[in-house]
Amino acid sequence: MKKIIAAATAVVSCFLTGHKGNTAQTESPSFYSFTVNGIDGNELSLSAYKGKTLLVVNTASKCGFTKQYESLETLYTAYKGRSFEVLAFPANNFLNQEPDDNAQIKEFCTTKFNVSFPLFAKISVKGDDIHPLYRYLTSVPGFEGDISWNFNKFLIDSNGNVVARFGSRVDPLDSEIITQLEKILPPVNSPE
């Protein structure tokens, strides 16, 4: 009898409060559901990038691949007029190759490489303290797996879908990236 009363009480309580219990479906996260901090500390929802094609990169200032900042800037400059953005996420997960704070990282990137694409606050891209965005990116079917080193890249289409993943050794100006990028970017406006 006690079980029946407890169950009836729970049902009435759920009805009165509008709580759906475990019947509510949870939505899967999407790229746009994450919030990150900009390099200056301002909070930003990635939904601000809806409709744009993105190259998401984990970066480091003291790595053998750091020179890829130059290629990333060249790629960004060449394609930003076609709704393309590079999103750089500094990370110190590999041999202490990004030990600096956000202000130092920004100074380094803008002074040494004239970076004009969005830089974000330093995060972790692997391990127990992995940022939720990178937990999501590294679990997308077909592209799953830990980040192996600095300058791994994810190509995201204008609908927020991961469409390609590239390792550190693939330079941003490599034909492998350009070919994939051209496939998903809107066409160049033709002169009238």
N, C-alpha and C positions, 0 to 999 in steps of 0.2 A: 504494500500500500504506500509506503514511504517513497518508493521509486516512482510510482505513478504520480504522486503529488509533486515530486521534484521535477519530473519531466513536464508536467502540465504547467508548473510555475515557469520553467525555462521557455516554453513555447509562448505563453502569454507575455512574458518579459520581452522576448524577441519581437513579438507582434507590436507591442506598445512602443518600443524604442526604434523600430524599423531596422534592427540589426538582422543581417541575413545569415549569421553564423558562418559555417564552413562552406555554404553553398555559393558564396561570392567567388567569381572567377578572378584570378589575379592576371593582370596584363603582363606580357613579357616585356622586358626593357627594350628600348630601341636606342639608337645612337643619340637621338634628340632628347632622351629622357634624363640625361646627365647634366649636372651642374659642375663647373670647374672654376678655378680662380685664375684670373689673368696674371701676368708677370708682376703687375703693380698691386695685386691683392684684390682687385674688384671681382665679385662673383658674377659668373656668366652662364646662362643656360645654353647648351649646345643647340637648342631649338632655334637660336638666332641664325644658324647656318642652314636652315631648311631651304631646299631648292638650289643649293650650291654643291658642286663637286669638290671633294676634300682629299687632301693627302695628309694623313695624321702620322707624325713622326716622333719617336722618342729620341732626344738629342743629348749631347754631352760636349762640353767645351775643351776637354783635355783628352781627346780620343783620336786615334789614327783616321777616323772617318769624319772628324770635325770639319774638314774642308768641304764636306757636303752642304754646309750652310750656304756656300756660294752657289752651288747648283740648285739648291732649294729656292734661293732668291731669284735666280735666273728663270727657273720654271714658273715661279709665282708671277713674276713681271710679265712673262710671255703669255700667260693664260688667265690672269685675273680679270680681264675684260670679258671673259666667257664664263663668268660665275664660278671661278675656281679659287680656292683658298688652300694655303698650307697652314696646318695647325701644329706647332712645335711644342712638345712637352719635355722639358729637361728632366733627366732622371739620373740618380747617382747609384744605380744598381750594379754597375760593372767596374770593379777595380778603382773605385773612388775617382772616376773620371769626370764627375760633375760636383765637386766639393763646394762650389761657390753658392752664395745666397742669391735670391731672385734679382736684386739690384745689380749685383756684379755680373750675373748672366746676361741681363738686358744690356748693360754697358758693353760687355764683350761682343755680343752679337751685332749690336748696332754700330759699334766703332770698327770692328775688324771686318765684318761681312756686310755692312749696310742693310741688315735685315729689316724688312718692312712688313713681313707677314706676321700674323698673330703669334706671340710667344705666351706661354702659360706658366703658372707657378710650378716649381719643381714638385714632382710626384714620384711615387714608386710604381714601376711597371711590371714587377714580379715579386713573388714571395708572399709572406703573411700579411704585409702591409700594402699590397697591390691596390692601386686606385680602382674604384668601381668601374670607371670607363675602360681601363685596360683588362679588368677581369672579364668584362663583356666582350671586348674586341678579340681577346685570346680564346674565347669560347664559341665564337660564331662558327657553325658547322661549315666545314670546308676550309676554314682558315684558323682552326684552333691550334693551340700549342703555346708554350711559354715564349716570351721575348728572349731571343738568344744573345743580343748585344745591342749596343747603341745604334741608332739610325735604322731601326726596322720601320717599315712603312705600310700603312693600310690605305688603300684607295677606296673612298666612299662615294657612291653615286648620289645624285641630287634627291633621291628618296630616302637616304640614310642607310642604304644597304652596303655592306662590305662586298666589293667586287674583285679585289685583288690584294695580295699581301706580298711584300718584297723584303728580302733580307738586307743586311748592312752593306754587303758588297755591291748591291745594285744601286748605282748612282742615280739621283733623281732625273738626270738628263738621258739616261739609258733608253734605248729604243723600246725595251720591254715596258717601261713605264709610259713613255710617250704614246705608244700604240694603244695601250689600255685606256689612257686618258682621252685620246682622240675619239675612241669608240663611244664614250659616254658623255662627252661635252656637247653642249648645243652647237649647232653649226655656226660658222663665222657669218656675220651679216654680209650679204652680197651687196655691192654698190648698185644703186638704181640708175 
